[in-house]
Amino acid sequence: MALTQMQIIQSLGDAMSWLERELSWDVPPTELRHLTGRIGELYAALITNGRMATEVNQAGYDVVSSTG
């Protein structure tokens, strides 16, 4: 099931909060690659009015735009 735009916005906010928290704990950015990658995917879905790909580790893309 695809995330709604509201769920994407909420998830992006949650992920950004976690990033800020981890950085405040002096966690090196190199250890936050998964989190920063997820933030990028959510942001791309948001600005394209798209949705997250339904398959994990989708070959070639993680977001499907509103125009496909």
mmCIF file as Biopython writes it, N, C-alpha, C and O atoms, coordinates in Angstrom:
data_model
#
loop_
_atom_site.group_PDB
_atom_site.id
_atom_site.type_symbol
_atom_site.label_atom_id
_atom_site.label_alt_id
_atom_site.label_comp_id
_atom_site.label_asym_id
_atom_site.label_entity_id
_atom_site.label_seq_id
_atom_site.pdbx_PDB_ins_code
_atom_site.Cartn_x
_atom_site.Cartn_y
_atom_site.Cartn_z
_atom_site.occupancy
_atom_site.B_iso_or_equiv
_atom_site.auth_seq_id
_atom_site.auth_asym_id
_atom_site.pdbx_PDB_model_num
ATOM 1   N N  . MET A ? 1  ? 0.835  -1.181 0.000   1.0 0.0 1  A 1 
ATOM 2   C CA . MET A ? 1  ? 0.000  0.000  0.000   1.0 0.0 1  A 1 
ATOM 3   C C  . MET A ? 1  ? 0.882  1.248  0.000   1.0 0.0 1  A 1 
ATOM 4   O O  . MET A ? 1  ? 1.835  1.343  0.774   1.0 0.0 1  A 1 
ATOM 5   N N  . ALA A ? 2  ? 0.565  2.183  -0.855  1.0 0.0 2  A 1 
ATOM 6   C CA . ALA A ? 2  ? 1.360  3.400  -0.977  1.0 0.0 2  A 1 
ATOM 7   C C  . ALA A ? 2  ? 1.056  4.372  0.155   1.0 0.0 2  A 1 
ATOM 8   O O  . ALA A ? 2  ? -0.065 4.428  0.661   1.0 0.0 2  A 1 
ATOM 9   N N  . LEU A ? 3  ? 2.063  5.129  0.538   1.0 0.0 3  A 1 
ATOM 10  C CA . LEU A ? 3  ? 1.869  6.172  1.544   1.0 0.0 3  A 1 
ATOM 11  C C  . LEU A ? 3  ? 1.098  7.331  0.928   1.0 0.0 3  A 1 
ATOM 12  O O  . LEU A ? 3  ? 1.292  7.657  -0.243  1.0 0.0 3  A 1 
ATOM 13  N N  . THR A ? 4  ? 0.231  7.947  1.707   1.0 0.0 4  A 1 
ATOM 14  C CA . THR A ? 4  ? -0.442 9.161  1.251   1.0 0.0 4  A 1 
ATOM 15  C C  . THR A ? 4  ? 0.542  10.327 1.356   1.0 0.0 4  A 1 
ATOM 16  O O  . THR A ? 4  ? 1.586  10.208 1.998   1.0 0.0 4  A 1 
ATOM 17  N N  . GLN A ? 5  ? 0.206  11.449 0.726   1.0 0.0 5  A 1 
ATOM 18  C CA . GLN A ? 5  ? 1.071  12.626 0.828   1.0 0.0 5  A 1 
ATOM 19  C C  . GLN A ? 5  ? 1.214  13.055 2.286   1.0 0.0 5  A 1 
ATOM 20  O O  . GLN A ? 5  ? 2.296  13.465 2.706   1.0 0.0 5  A 1 
ATOM 21  N N  . MET A ? 6  ? 0.143  12.965 3.052   1.0 0.0 6  A 1 
ATOM 22  C CA . MET A ? 6  ? 0.208  13.333 4.471   1.0 0.0 6  A 1 
ATOM 23  C C  . MET A ? 6  ? 1.162  12.405 5.222   1.0 0.0 6  A 1 
ATOM 24  O O  . MET A ? 6  ? 1.931  12.863 6.066   1.0 0.0 6  A 1 
ATOM 25  N N  . GLN A ? 7  ? 1.118  11.116 4.923   1.0 0.0 7  A 1 
ATOM 26  C CA . GLN A ? 7  ? 2.020  10.161 5.576   1.0 0.0 7  A 1 
ATOM 27  C C  . GLN A ? 7  ? 3.469  10.420 5.167   1.0 0.0 7  A 1 
ATOM 28  O O  . GLN A ? 7  ? 4.382  10.268 5.978   1.0 0.0 7  A 1 
ATOM 29  N N  . ILE A ? 8  ? 3.679  10.808 3.912   1.0 0.0 8  A 1 
ATOM 30  C CA . ILE A ? 8  ? 5.031  11.144 3.458   1.0 0.0 8  A 1 
ATOM 31  C C  . ILE A ? 8  ? 5.545  12.347 4.232   1.0 0.0 8  A 1 
ATOM 32  O O  . ILE A ? 8  ? 6.688  12.343 4.690   1.0 0.0 8  A 1 
ATOM 33  N N  . ILE A ? 9  ? 4.715  13.383 4.385   1.0 0.0 9  A 1 
ATOM 34  C CA . ILE A ? 9  ? 5.111  14.576 5.127   1.0 0.0 9  A 1 
ATOM 35  C C  . ILE A ? 9  ? 5.416  14.225 6.581   1.0 0.0 9  A 1 
ATOM 36  O O  . ILE A ? 9  ? 6.418  14.682 7.131   1.0 0.0 9  A 1 
ATOM 37  N N  . GLN A ? 10 ? 4.568  13.424 7.204   1.0 0.0 10 A 1 
ATOM 38  C CA . GLN A ? 10 ? 4.791  13.022 8.596   1.0 0.0 10 A 1 
ATOM 39  C C  . GLN A ? 10 ? 6.072  12.203 8.734   1.0 0.0 10 A 1 
ATOM 40  O O  . GLN A ? 10 ? 6.847  12.408 9.668   1.0 0.0 10 A 1 
ATOM 41  N N  . SER A ? 11 ? 6.291  11.281 7.807   1.0 0.0 11 A 1 
ATOM 42  C CA . SER A ? 11 ? 7.497  10.449 7.851   1.0 0.0 11 A 1 
ATOM 43  C C  . SER A ? 11 ? 8.744  11.290 7.640   1.0 0.0 11 A 1 
ATOM 44  O O  . SER A ? 11 ? 9.770  11.055 8.278   1.0 0.0 11 A 1 
ATOM 45  N N  . LEU A ? 12 ? 8.658  12.262 6.753   1.0 0.0 12 A 1 
ATOM 46  C CA . LEU A ? 12 ? 9.793  13.151 6.514   1.0 0.0 12 A 1 
ATOM 47  C C  . LEU A ? 12 ? 10.112 13.951 7.776   1.0 0.0 12 A 1 
ATOM 48  O O  . LEU A ? 12 ? 11.280 14.100 8.135   1.0 0.0 12 A 1 
ATOM 49  N N  . GLY A ? 13 ? 9.090  14.462 8.445   1.0 0.0 13 A 1 
ATOM 50  C CA . GLY A ? 13 ? 9.301  15.186 9.700   1.0 0.0 13 A 1 
ATOM 51  C C  . GLY A ? 13 ? 9.920  14.309 10.773  1.0 0.0 13 A 1 
ATOM 52  O O  . GLY A ? 13 ? 10.825 14.736 11.489  1.0 0.0 13 A 1 
ATOM 53  N N  . ASP A ? 14 ? 9.430  13.086 10.883  1.0 0.0 14 A 1 
ATOM 54  C CA . ASP A ? 14 ? 9.981  12.141 11.860  1.0 0.0 14 A 1 
ATOM 55  C C  . ASP A ? 14 ? 11.447 11.836 11.558  1.0 0.0 14 A 1 
ATOM 56  O O  . ASP A ? 14 ? 12.286 11.824 12.459  1.0 0.0 14 A 1 
ATOM 57  N N  . ALA A ? 15 ? 11.744 11.594 10.295  1.0 0.0 15 A 1 
ATOM 58  C CA . ALA A ? 15 ? 13.117 11.268 9.902   1.0 0.0 15 A 1 
ATOM 59  C C  . ALA A ? 15 ? 14.048 12.450 10.156  1.0 0.0 15 A 1 
ATOM 60  O O  . ALA A ? 15 ? 15.179 12.262 10.604  1.0 0.0 15 A 1 
ATOM 61  N N  . MET A ? 16 ? 13.583 13.663 9.874   1.0 0.0 16 A 1 
ATOM 62  C CA . MET A ? 16 ? 14.403 14.851 10.127  1.0 0.0 16 A 1 
ATOM 63  C C  . MET A ? 16 ? 14.656 15.023 11.625  1.0 0.0 16 A 1 
ATOM 64  O O  . MET A ? 16 ? 15.750 15.415 12.032  1.0 0.0 16 A 1 
ATOM 65  N N  . SER A ? 17 ? 13.648 14.732 12.441  1.0 0.0 17 A 1 
ATOM 66  C CA . SER A ? 17 ? 13.832 14.816 13.891  1.0 0.0 17 A 1 
ATOM 67  C C  . SER A ? 17 ? 14.881 13.815 14.364  1.0 0.0 17 A 1 
ATOM 68  O O  . SER A ? 17 ? 15.732 14.140 15.192  1.0 0.0 17 A 1 
ATOM 69  N N  . TRP A ? 18 ? 14.813 12.601 13.835  1.0 0.0 18 A 1 
ATOM 70  C CA . TRP A ? 18 ? 15.809 11.590 14.197  1.0 0.0 18 A 1 
ATOM 71  C C  . TRP A ? 18 ? 17.200 12.019 13.759  1.0 0.0 18 A 1 
ATOM 72  O O  . TRP A ? 18 ? 18.164 11.825 14.499  1.0 0.0 18 A 1 
ATOM 73  N N  . LEU A ? 19 ? 17.322 12.601 12.565  1.0 0.0 19 A 1 
ATOM 74  C CA . LEU A ? 19 ? 18.628 13.064 12.084  1.0 0.0 19 A 1 
ATOM 75  C C  . LEU A ? 19 ? 19.188 14.132 13.018  1.0 0.0 19 A 1 
ATOM 76  O O  . LEU A ? 19 ? 20.351 14.063 13.417  1.0 0.0 19 A 1 
ATOM 77  N N  . GLU A ? 20 ? 18.372 15.108 13.364  1.0 0.0 20 A 1 
ATOM 78  C CA . GLU A ? 20 ? 18.825 16.155 14.279  1.0 0.0 20 A 1 
ATOM 79  C C  . GLU A ? 20 ? 19.248 15.566 15.625  1.0 0.0 20 A 1 
ATOM 80  O O  . GLU A ? 20 ? 20.262 15.968 16.195  1.0 0.0 20 A 1 
ATOM 81  N N  . ARG A ? 21 ? 18.467 14.615 16.123  1.0 0.0 21 A 1 
ATOM 82  C CA . ARG A ? 21 ? 18.780 13.981 17.413  1.0 0.0 21 A 1 
ATOM 83  C C  . ARG A ? 21 ? 20.112 13.234 17.337  1.0 0.0 21 A 1 
ATOM 84  O O  . ARG A ? 21 ? 20.968 13.385 18.209  1.0 0.0 21 A 1 
ATOM 85  N N  . GLU A ? 22 ? 20.276 12.441 16.305  1.0 0.0 22 A 1 
ATOM 86  C CA . GLU A ? 22 ? 21.520 11.663 16.158  1.0 0.0 22 A 1 
ATOM 87  C C  . GLU A ? 22 ? 22.725 12.589 16.030  1.0 0.0 22 A 1 
ATOM 88  O O  . GLU A ? 22 ? 23.772 12.330 16.624  1.0 0.0 22 A 1 
ATOM 89  N N  . LEU A ? 23 ? 22.585 13.662 15.263  1.0 0.0 23 A 1 
ATOM 90  C CA . LEU A ? 23 ? 23.696 14.605 15.109  1.0 0.0 23 A 1 
ATOM 91  C C  . LEU A ? 23 ? 24.014 15.301 16.431  1.0 0.0 23 A 1 
ATOM 92  O O  . LEU A ? 23 ? 25.178 15.574 16.723  1.0 0.0 23 A 1 
ATOM 93  N N  . SER A ? 24 ? 22.984 15.588 17.233  1.0 0.0 24 A 1 
ATOM 94  C CA . SER A ? 24 ? 23.226 16.229 18.535  1.0 0.0 24 A 1 
ATOM 95  C C  . SER A ? 24 ? 23.952 15.283 19.490  1.0 0.0 24 A 1 
ATOM 96  O O  . SER A ? 24 ? 24.591 15.728 20.443  1.0 0.0 24 A 1 
ATOM 97  N N  . TRP A ? 25 ? 23.855 13.982 19.233  1.0 0.0 25 A 1 
ATOM 98  C CA . TRP A ? 25 ? 24.571 12.980 20.027  1.0 0.0 25 A 1 
ATOM 99  C C  . TRP A ? 25 ? 25.965 12.715 19.466  1.0 0.0 25 A 1 
ATOM 100 O O  . TRP A ? 25 ? 26.642 11.773 19.880  1.0 0.0 25 A 1 
ATOM 101 N N  . ASP A ? 26 ? 26.387 13.552 18.524  1.0 0.0 26 A 1 
ATOM 102 C CA . ASP A ? 26 ? 27.708 13.448 17.890  1.0 0.0 26 A 1 
ATOM 103 C C  . ASP A ? 26 ? 27.908 12.152 17.111  1.0 0.0 26 A 1 
ATOM 104 O O  . ASP A ? 26 ? 29.031 11.661 17.000  1.0 0.0 26 A 1 
ATOM 105 N N  . VAL A ? 27 ? 26.827 11.600 16.574  1.0 0.0 27 A 1 
ATOM 106 C CA . VAL A ? 27 ? 26.945 10.439 15.698  1.0 0.0 27 A 1 
ATOM 107 C C  . VAL A ? 27 ? 27.515 10.942 14.373  1.0 0.0 27 A 1 
ATOM 108 O O  . VAL A ? 27 ? 26.980 11.895 13.807  1.0 0.0 27 A 1 
ATOM 109 N N  . PRO A ? 28 ? 28.581 10.330 13.865  1.0 0.0 28 A 1 
ATOM 110 C CA . PRO A ? 28 ? 29.165 10.786 12.605  1.0 0.0 28 A 1 
ATOM 111 C C  . PRO A ? 28 ? 28.164 10.642 11.450  1.0 0.0 28 A 1 
ATOM 112 O O  . PRO A ? 28 ? 27.459 9.636  11.364  1.0 0.0 28 A 1 
ATOM 113 N N  . PRO A ? 29 ? 28.101 11.640 10.568  1.0 0.0 29 A 1 
ATOM 114 C CA . PRO A ? 29 ? 27.182 11.566 9.425   1.0 0.0 29 A 1 
ATOM 115 C C  . PRO A ? 29 ? 27.366 10.302 8.593   1.0 0.0 29 A 1 
ATOM 116 O O  . PRO A ? 29 ? 26.409 9.824  7.984   1.0 0.0 29 A 1 
ATOM 117 N N  . THR A ? 30 ? 28.569 9.757  8.556   1.0 0.0 30 A 1 
ATOM 118 C CA . THR A ? 30 ? 28.803 8.538  7.788   1.0 0.0 30 A 1 
ATOM 119 C C  . THR A ? 30 ? 28.046 7.348  8.350   1.0 0.0 30 A 1 
ATOM 120 O O  . THR A ? 30 ? 27.839 6.357  7.650   1.0 0.0 30 A 1 
ATOM 121 N N  . GLU A ? 31 ? 27.633 7.435  9.605   1.0 0.0 31 A 1 
ATOM 122 C CA . GLU A ? 31 ? 26.854 6.364  10.228  1.0 0.0 31 A 1 
ATOM 123 C C  . GLU A ? 31 ? 25.351 6.561  10.047  1.0 0.0 31 A 1 
ATOM 124 O O  . GLU A ? 31 ? 24.552 5.751  10.516  1.0 0.0 31 A 1 
ATOM 125 N N  . LEU A ? 32 ? 24.974 7.635  9.368   1.0 0.0 32 A 1 
ATOM 126 C CA . LEU A ? 32 ? 23.566 7.963  9.189   1.0 0.0 32 A 1 
ATOM 127 C C  . LEU A ? 32 ? 23.134 7.846  7.735   1.0 0.0 32 A 1 
ATOM 128 O O  . LEU A ? 32 ? 22.143 8.450  7.325   1.0 0.0 32 A 1 
ATOM 129 N N  . ARG A ? 33 ? 23.877 7.072  6.958   1.0 0.0 33 A 1 
ATOM 130 C CA . ARG A ? 33 ? 23.586 6.955  5.519   1.0 0.0 33 A 1 
ATOM 131 C C  . ARG A ? 33 ? 22.176 6.442  5.256   1.0 0.0 33 A 1 
ATOM 132 O O  . ARG A ? 33 ? 21.493 6.953  4.368   1.0 0.0 33 A 1 
ATOM 133 N N  . HIS A ? 34 ? 21.734 5.452  6.002   1.0 0.0 34 A 1 
ATOM 134 C CA . HIS A ? 34 ? 20.392 4.917  5.778   1.0 0.0 34 A 1 
ATOM 135 C C  . HIS A ? 34 ? 19.341 6.001  6.032   1.0 0.0 34 A 1 
ATOM 136 O O  . HIS A ? 34 ? 18.390 6.143  5.264   1.0 0.0 34 A 1 
ATOM 137 N N  . LEU A ? 35 ? 19.517 6.751  7.097   1.0 0.0 35 A 1 
ATOM 138 C CA . LEU A ? 35 ? 18.558 7.790  7.456   1.0 0.0 35 A 1 
ATOM 139 C C  . LEU A ? 35 ? 18.561 8.920  6.424   1.0 0.0 35 A 1 
ATOM 140 O O  . LEU A ? 35 ? 17.497 9.379  6.011   1.0 0.0 35 A 1 
ATOM 141 N N  . THR A ? 36 ? 19.738 9.368  6.008   1.0 0.0 36 A 1 
ATOM 142 C CA . THR A ? 36 ? 19.789 10.447 5.022   1.0 0.0 36 A 1 
ATOM 143 C C  . THR A ? 36 ? 19.247 9.977  3.672   1.0 0.0 36 A 1 
ATOM 144 O O  . THR A ? 36 ? 18.642 10.758 2.938   1.0 0.0 36 A 1 
ATOM 145 N N  . GLY A ? 37 ? 19.462 8.709  3.350   1.0 0.0 37 A 1 
ATOM 146 C CA . GLY A ? 37 ? 18.903 8.162  2.115   1.0 0.0 37 A 1 
ATOM 147 C C  . GLY A ? 37 ? 17.392 8.140  2.152   1.0 0.0 37 A 1 
ATOM 148 O O  . GLY A ? 37 ? 16.734 8.471  1.166   1.0 0.0 37 A 1 
ATOM 149 N N  . ARG A ? 38 ? 16.842 7.750  3.286   1.0 0.0 38 A 1 
ATOM 150 C CA . ARG A ? 38 ? 15.381 7.715  3.437   1.0 0.0 38 A 1 
ATOM 151 C C  . ARG A ? 38 ? 14.797 9.119  3.353   1.0 0.0 38 A 1 
ATOM 152 O O  . ARG A ? 38 ? 13.744 9.320  2.748   1.0 0.0 38 A 1 
ATOM 153 N N  . ILE A ? 39 ? 15.477 10.090 3.959   1.0 0.0 39 A 1 
ATOM 154 C CA . ILE A ? 39 ? 15.026 11.477 3.876   1.0 0.0 39 A 1 
ATOM 155 C C  . ILE A ? 39 ? 14.989 11.930 2.418   1.0 0.0 39 A 1 
ATOM 156 O O  . ILE A ? 39 ? 14.038 12.585 1.990   1.0 0.0 39 A 1 
ATOM 157 N N  . GLY A ? 40 ? 16.022 11.580 1.662   1.0 0.0 40 A 1 
ATOM 158 C CA . GLY A ? 40 ? 16.053 11.941 0.243   1.0 0.0 40 A 1 
ATOM 159 C C  . GLY A ? 40 ? 14.917 11.309 -0.539  1.0 0.0 40 A 1 
ATOM 160 O O  . GLY A ? 40 ? 14.303 11.960 -1.385  1.0 0.0 40 A 1 
ATOM 161 N N  . GLU A ? 41 ? 14.634 10.050 -0.264  1.0 0.0 41 A 1 
ATOM 162 C CA . GLU A ? 41 ? 13.538 9.357  -0.950  1.0 0.0 41 A 1 
ATOM 163 C C  . GLU A ? 41 ? 12.199 10.004 -0.632  1.0 0.0 41 A 1 
ATOM 164 O O  . GLU A ? 41 ? 11.390 10.243 -1.528  1.0 0.0 41 A 1 
ATOM 165 N N  . LEU A ? 42 ? 11.968 10.285 0.641   1.0 0.0 42 A 1 
ATOM 166 C CA . LEU A ? 42 ? 10.709 10.912 1.041   1.0 0.0 42 A 1 
ATOM 167 C C  . LEU A ? 42 ? 10.568 12.303 0.436   1.0 0.0 42 A 1 
ATOM 168 O O  . LEU A ? 42 ? 9.485  12.683 -0.009  1.0 0.0 42 A 1 
ATOM 169 N N  . TYR A ? 43 ? 11.660 13.064 0.418   1.0 0.0 43 A 1 
ATOM 170 C CA . TYR A ? 43 ? 11.618 14.407 -0.159  1.0 0.0 43 A 1 
ATOM 171 C C  . TYR A ? 43 ? 11.321 14.340 -1.657  1.0 0.0 43 A 1 
ATOM 172 O O  . TYR A ? 43 ? 10.531 15.131 -2.173  1.0 0.0 43 A 1 
ATOM 173 N N  . ALA A ? 44 ? 11.953 13.399 -2.347  1.0 0.0 44 A 1 
ATOM 174 C CA . ALA A ? 44 ? 11.697 13.241 -3.784  1.0 0.0 44 A 1 
ATOM 175 C C  . ALA A ? 44 ? 10.232 12.886 -4.036  1.0 0.0 44 A 1 
ATOM 176 O O  . ALA A ? 44 ? 9.620  13.411 -4.966  1.0 0.0 44 A 1 
ATOM 177 N N  . ALA A ? 45 ? 9.673  12.008 -3.223  1.0 0.0 45 A 1 
ATOM 178 C CA . ALA A ? 45 ? 8.262  11.648 -3.362  1.0 0.0 45 A 1 
ATOM 179 C C  . ALA A ? 45 ? 7.377  12.864 -3.113  1.0 0.0 45 A 1 
ATOM 180 O O  . ALA A ? 45 ? 6.374  13.060 -3.800  1.0 0.0 45 A 1 
ATOM 181 N N  . LEU A ? 46 ? 7.745  13.671 -2.138  1.0 0.0 46 A 1 
ATOM 182 C CA . LEU A ? 46 ? 6.954  14.852 -1.802  1.0 0.0 46 A 1 
ATOM 183 C C  . LEU A ? 46 ? 6.966  15.872 -2.936  1.0 0.0 46 A 1 
ATOM 184 O O  . LEU A ? 46 ? 5.907  16.347 -3.347  1.0 0.0 46 A 1 
ATOM 185 N N  . ILE A ? 47 ? 8.147  16.215 -3.445  1.0 0.0 47 A 1 
ATOM 186 C CA . ILE A ? 47 ? 8.214  17.280 -4.449  1.0 0.0 47 A 1 
ATOM 187 C C  . ILE A ? 47 ? 7.708  16.845 -5.817  1.0 0.0 47 A 1 
ATOM 188 O O  . ILE A ? 47 ? 7.358  17.690 -6.641  1.0 0.0 47 A 1 
ATOM 189 N N  . THR A ? 48 ? 7.665  15.534 -6.072  1.0 0.0 48 A 1 
ATOM 190 C CA . THR A ? 48 ? 7.125  15.067 -7.349  1.0 0.0 48 A 1 
ATOM 191 C C  . THR A ? 48 ? 5.650  14.709 -7.239  1.0 0.0 48 A 1 
ATOM 192 O O  . THR A ? 48 ? 5.033  14.275 -8.211  1.0 0.0 48 A 1 
ATOM 193 N N  . ASN A ? 49 ? 5.085  14.896 -6.032  1.0 0.0 49 A 1 
ATOM 194 C CA . ASN A ? 49 ? 3.711  14.479 -5.762  1.0 0.0 49 A 1 
ATOM 195 C C  . ASN A ? 49 ? 3.549  12.998 -6.109  1.0 0.0 49 A 1 
ATOM 196 O O  . ASN A ? 49 ? 2.518  12.560 -6.620  1.0 0.0 49 A 1 
ATOM 197 N N  . GLY A ? 50 ? 4.601  12.255 -5.811  1.0 0.0 50 A 1 
ATOM 198 C CA . GLY A ? 50 ? 4.626  10.838 -6.161  1.0 0.0 50 A 1 
ATOM 199 C C  . GLY A ? 50 ? 4.384  9.938  -4.974  1.0 0.0 50 A 1 
ATOM 200 O O  . GLY A ? 50 ? 3.787  10.333 -3.972  1.0 0.0 50 A 1 
ATOM 201 N N  . ARG A ? 51 ? 4.865  8.718  -5.114  1.0 0.0 51 A 1 
ATOM 202 C CA . ARG A ? 51 ? 4.711  7.731  -4.057  1.0 0.0 51 A 1 
ATOM 203 C C  . ARG A ? 51 ? 5.993  6.906  -3.994  1.0 0.0 51 A 1 
ATOM 204 O O  . ARG A ? 51 ? 6.774  6.852  -4.944  1.0 0.0 51 A 1 
ATOM 205 N N  . MET A ? 52 ? 6.177  6.273  -2.855  1.0 0.0 52 A 1 
ATOM 206 C CA . MET A ? 52 ? 7.337  5.410  -2.696  1.0 0.0 52 A 1 
ATOM 207 C C  . MET A ? 52 ? 7.108  4.145  -3.517  1.0 0.0 52 A 1 
ATOM 208 O O  . MET A ? 52 ? 5.981  3.657  -3.604  1.0 0.0 52 A 1 
ATOM 209 N N  . ALA A ? 53 ? 8.169  3.613  -4.119  1.0 0.0 53 A 1 
ATOM 210 C CA . ALA A ? 53 ? 8.066  2.362  -4.860  1.0 0.0 53 A 1 
ATOM 211 C C  . ALA A ? 53 ? 7.620  1.264  -3.904  1.0 0.0 53 A 1 
ATOM 212 O O  . ALA A ? 53 ? 7.986  1.268  -2.729  1.0 0.0 53 A 1 
ATOM 213 N N  . THR A ? 54 ? 6.839  0.339  -4.406  1.0 0.0 54 A 1 
ATOM 214 C CA . THR A ? 54 ? 6.312  -0.711 -3.531  1.0 0.0 54 A 1 
ATOM 215 C C  . THR A ? 54 ? 7.317  -1.814 -3.245  1.0 0.0 54 A 1 
ATOM 216 O O  . THR A ? 54 ? 7.176  -2.528 -2.253  1.0 0.0 54 A 1 
ATOM 217 N N  . GLU A ? 55 ? 8.316  -1.967 -4.080  1.0 0.0 55 A 1 
ATOM 218 C CA . GLU A ? 55 ? 9.352  -2.984 -3.879  1.0 0.0 55 A 1 
ATOM 219 C C  . GLU A ? 55 ? 10.535 -2.365 -3.141  1.0 0.0 55 A 1 
ATOM 220 O O  . GLU A ? 55 ? 10.976 -1.267 -3.481  1.0 0.0 55 A 1 
ATOM 221 N N  . VAL A ? 56 ? 11.046 -3.064 -2.139  1.0 0.0 56 A 1 
ATOM 222 C CA . VAL A ? 56 ? 12.256 -2.580 -1.469  1.0 0.0 56 A 1 
ATOM 223 C C  . VAL A ? 56 ? 13.444 -2.796 -2.402  1.0 0.0 56 A 1 
ATOM 224 O O  . VAL A ? 56 ? 13.496 -3.766 -3.157  1.0 0.0 56 A 1 
ATOM 225 N N  . ASN A ? 57 ? 14.388 -1.874 -2.331  1.0 0.0 57 A 1 
ATOM 226 C CA . ASN A ? 57 ? 15.569 -1.924 -3.198  1.0 0.0 57 A 1 
ATOM 227 C C  . ASN A ? 57 ? 15.190 -2.055 -4.673  1.0 0.0 57 A 1 
ATOM 228 O O  . ASN A ? 57 ? 15.772 -2.846 -5.415  1.0 0.0 57 A 1 
ATOM 229 N N  . GLN A ? 58 ? 14.203 -1.259 -5.073  1.0 0.0 58 A 1 
ATOM 230 C CA . GLN A ? 58 ? 13.748 -1.246 -6.462  1.0 0.0 58 A 1 
ATOM 231 C C  . GLN A ? 58 ? 14.928 -0.914 -7.369  1.0 0.0 58 A 1 
ATOM 232 O O  . GLN A ? 58 ? 15.644 0.055  -7.119  1.0 0.0 58 A 1 
ATOM 233 N N  . ALA A ? 59 ? 15.134 -1.688 -8.392  1.0 0.0 59 A 1 
ATOM 234 C CA . ALA A ? 59 ? 16.248 -1.460 -9.315  1.0 0.0 59 A 1 
ATOM 235 C C  . ALA A ? 59 ? 16.040 -0.144 -10.061 1.0 0.0 59 A 1 
ATOM 236 O O  . ALA A ? 59 ? 15.098 -0.022 -10.844 1.0 0.0 59 A 1 
ATOM 237 N N  . GLY A ? 60 ? 16.901 0.836  -9.828  1.0 0.0 60 A 1 
ATOM 238 C CA . GLY A ? 60 ? 16.880 2.070  -10.580 1.0 0.0 60 A 1 
ATOM 239 C C  . GLY A ? 60 ? 16.105 3.221  -9.970  1.0 0.0 60 A 1 
ATOM 240 O O  . GLY A ? 60 ? 16.357 4.371  -10.328 1.0 0.0 60 A 1 
ATOM 241 N N  . TYR A ? 61 ? 15.189 2.969  -9.080  1.0 0.0 61 A 1 
ATOM 242 C CA . TYR A ? 61 ? 14.420 4.072  -8.487  1.0 0.0 61 A 1 
ATOM 243 C C  . TYR A ? 61 ? 13.752 3.636  -7.192  1.0 0.0 61 A 1 
ATOM 244 O O  . TYR A ? 61 ? 13.554 2.448  -6.940  1.0 0.0 61 A 1 
ATOM 245 N N  . ASP A ? 62 ? 13.408 4.638  -6.371  1.0 0.0 62 A 1 
ATOM 246 C CA . ASP A ? 62 ? 12.717 4.391  -5.107  1.0 0.0 62 A 1 
ATOM 247 C C  . ASP A ? 62 ? 11.395 5.138  -5.043  1.0 0.0 62 A 1 
ATOM 248 O O  . ASP A ? 62 ? 10.577 4.888  -4.158  1.0 0.0 62 A 1 
ATOM 249 N N  . VAL A ? 63 ? 11.185 6.067  -5.994  1.0 0.0 63 A 1 
ATOM 250 C CA . VAL A ? 63 ? 9.985  6.903  -5.996  1.0 0.0 63 A 1 
ATOM 251 C C  . VAL A ? 63 ? 9.347  6.831  -7.373  1.0 0.0 63 A 1 
ATOM 252 O O  . VAL A ? 63 ? 10.037 6.822  -8.392  1.0 0.0 63 A 1 
ATOM 253 N N  . VAL A ? 64 ? 8.018  6.781  -7.390  1.0 0.0 64 A 1 
ATOM 254 C CA . VAL A ? 64 ? 7.262  6.833  -8.636  1.0 0.0 64 A 1 
ATOM 255 C C  . VAL A ? 64 ? 6.517  8.160  -8.623  1.0 0.0 64 A 1 
ATOM 256 O O  . VAL A ? 64 ? 5.708  8.411  -7.730  1.0 0.0 64 A 1 
ATOM 257 N N  . SER A ? 65 ? 6.791  9.023  -9.624  1.0 0.0 65 A 1 
ATOM 258 C CA . SER A ? 65 ? 6.149  10.327 -9.666  1.0 0.0 65 A 1 
ATOM 259 C C  . SER A ? 65 ? 4.670  10.180 -9.973  1.0 0.0 65 A 1 
ATOM 260 O O  . SER A ? 65 ? 4.198  9.100  -10.327 1.0 0.0 65 A 1 
ATOM 261 N N  . SER A ? 66 ? 3.945  11.283 -9.831  1.0 0.0 66 A 1 
ATOM 262 C CA . SER A ? 66 ? 2.506  11.255 -10.092 1.0 0.0 66 A 1 
ATOM 263 C C  . SER A ? 66 ? 2.206  10.967 -11.558 1.0 0.0 66 A 1 
ATOM 264 O O  . SER A ? 66 ? 1.101  10.540 -11.895 1.0 0.0 66 A 1 
ATOM 265 N N  . THR A ? 67 ? 3.194  11.202 -12.438 1.0 0.0 67 A 1 
ATOM 266 C CA . THR A ? 67 ? 3.004  10.924 -13.867 1.0 0.0 67 A 1 
ATOM 267 C C  . THR A ? 67 ? 3.607  9.575  -14.270 1.0 0.0 67 A 1 
ATOM 268 O O  . THR A ? 67 ? 3.653  9.230  -15.450 1.0 0.0 67 A 1 
ATOM 269 N N  . GLY A ? 68 ? 4.068  8.820  -13.268 1.0 0.0 68 A 1 
ATOM 270 C CA . GLY A ? 68 ? 4.600  7.481  -13.535 1.0 0.0 68 A 1 
ATOM 271 C C  . GLY A ? 68 ? 6.071  7.464  -13.795 1.0 0.0 68 A 1 
ATOM 272 O O  . GLY A ? 68 ? 6.644  6.401  -14.033 1.0 0.0 68 A 1 
#
